[in-house]
Amino acid sequence: MTIRPIRLGVNIDHVATLRNARGSAYPDPVRAALVAQDSGADGITAHLREDRRHIIDSDIDRLMAAIAVPLNFEMAATTEMQAIALRHRPHAVCLVPEKREERTTEGGLDVASDCNRLADFVASLSAAGSRVSLFIGHDPRQIDAAVRVGAPVVELHTGQYCDLVAEGKAEKAALELAALMQGARLAHSAGLEVHAGHGLSFSTVSPFAAMQEIAELNIGHFLVSEAVFMGLGPAIAEMRRLMDAARI
């Protein structure tokens, strides 16, 4: 069997969170993106939330100008964000659910209940040259809906699995991992490119990196947190090492 390489997308949102905590110019998320690029990242992910709690509009402007690797622009499916994405035309756009009161993205998009509207987003962004992905759970209904709206990519939400591992709930974690594996197989067999992300760490990344159906993992908060102790470049390099080792 041919071993397919797996890409690492590094999310730099929470470098911006730290910057915004003091209203200063540092740490600079664009500088973090350049470090990531030089440390083994295959792409940079940035989520421009409606409330601008971390990444802000000028960060997207500067990222588009500064980085040599692809930008994955995460956004809610709103008219405002659609206009911003169409203006910048990033390499990739990932549509995610968003609530003002949440601390981080909770759960996946309900594509099955919003097919007509999301199909418009996918069509317009694809026509502008961006590869569109939908951030979803492993529910077969959502995977089927992703195909129907014309999205070429899905990103499976790994957050629940990571939470169960952290809570020591091994049996439930194993069931969730099995469901995610089945979801990855189903999406891949349907012709979708499969990504995964949310909550992944050194201790939880290997099972997903080992799945041949998964082409890309997007990881951010853990890497920014680990950078406090070992530096951002070394943290990314170690994640890259673990992913490549699991892929063999």
Secondary structure, DSSP 8 states (H G I E B T S, - for coil): ------EEEEE-HHHHHHHHHHTSS-S-HHHHHHHHHHTT-SEEEEE--TT-SSS-HHHHHHHHHH-SS-EEEEE-S-HHHHHHHHHH--SEEEE----TT-SS--S---GGGSHHHHHHHHHHHHHTT-EEEEEE-S-HHHHHHHHHTT-SEEEEE-HHHHHHHHTT-HHHHHHHHHHHHHHHHHHHHTT-EEEEESS--TTTSHHHHT-TTEEEEEE-HHHHHHHHHH-HHHHHHHHHHHHHHHH-
